[in-house]
Amino acid sequence: MAWPTALQKKHAEIEKAIVAHRPQGATRSKSMLHWFLTNVFRLDSDVAADAICDKTQDKGIDAIYCDHESKHLYLFQAKHSH
């Protein structure tokens, strides 16, 4: 199924933003997760970077964020493929 043109444009914009967030040596998944945490979840860039724990043998958990004010623990799993 083909994506509608507007969705294709938005996808291309997000892809560019993810590439712009990509620190040297970071995987596409880490870059996408950092973009999501800062732009959608609205974390500060440094807090988002600290939350990311994407490594081998991580049991599928790629980021952990504890909101001490609301007493919520957020677990994130991300995979970016192109």
N, C-alpha and C positions, 0 to 999 in steps of 0.2 A: 504494500500500500504506500503510495507517495504521500509525503508530508505536504500540507498546505504551504504556500509560498511564505506567508507571514511567520509560520513556525520555523521554516528553514532559515529565514533571516534572523530570528531570535536565537536559534541554535548557533548560527555562525557568530553572532555577537558574543554569546556566552563562551564559545570556544576560544575566541580572541582574548577575552578577559581571563580565562583559565591559563592560557599561555603566558599572559602578562604577569600572573601570580606565581609562575613556576620558578622557584628558586633553583639555582644551579644544582644539578644532580637529583632533583626531586622527580618522582614518578608522576605520570599523568594523573593517577588516582589521588596522590597527595595534593597535587596542585588543584584538582577539582574540589577536593574536600576542603582545602583552605579557602578557596573562593566561596564555597557554599557557607562555611562557618562565618565568614566575614560579611557576605552580601545578603544572605537569606536568614541565617540564624542571628546575625548582627553582633558577633563578637569582635572585640578589638583584635587587630592583626596579631599582636604578640600573644594574646590569650588563645587565639585560634591555633597558632603554631605550637603552643605548649600543650594544647588538648590533643593534638595528633600524635598517635602512638603506633602508626602503621608500620609493622615490621614482620619479618617471618615468624611463624609460630605465635601469632597474636590472637589466635582462636577466633579470627574474624572481626575483632574489634579494632577499628581504625582510628577512633578518637573517643575521648572521654571528657565530659565537661560537667563539673559540679556547680550548680547555681546555689550558693550558700544562702542567699536571701529567700528563695522559694523552697529550698531544701529538696530540689530535684536533681537527680543524676541522669545525664543524657549519654547514651552510648550510640556511636555512629559506625556504620559500615558503608564503605564506598568502593565502587569499581567503575573505572572510566575506560571505555574502549572506543576506538574510532574505526 
